Amino acid sequence: MAKNKSSISQADNYQAMGEFWDSHDFTDFDDPTRADVVFEIRDTVRIEAELLAKIEKVAAARGIGAETLINLWLQEKVLANL
């Protein structure tokens, strides 16, 4: 590890990093109020090819992506039916 340093141990070589972690536990540095990992849940929905082509045309005319347009339309429809 030439110029890189371990972010927690500040070790500049593997030996020093190993010595640090031999006497420390990662939970000593964990922040339980902060998420360790953030996931974005995405799903796919099949759209007929001809319908998607029309949606892409409308989206392009509005200067936005098809995915954005579909999400906007779905939000409008859901809110209208609440």
Number of C-alpha atoms within 10 A of each C-alpha: 9 6 6 10 14 13 8 11 14 12 17 15 14 12 9 14 16 13 12 15 12 9 7 12 10 8 8 7 9 11 9 8 6 7 8 8 5 6 5 5 5 5 5 5 5 6 10 8 9 9 10 14 13 12 18 18 14 15 17 13 10 11 10 12 15 19 12 11 18 15 11 12 12 12 12 11 11 10 9 8 7 5
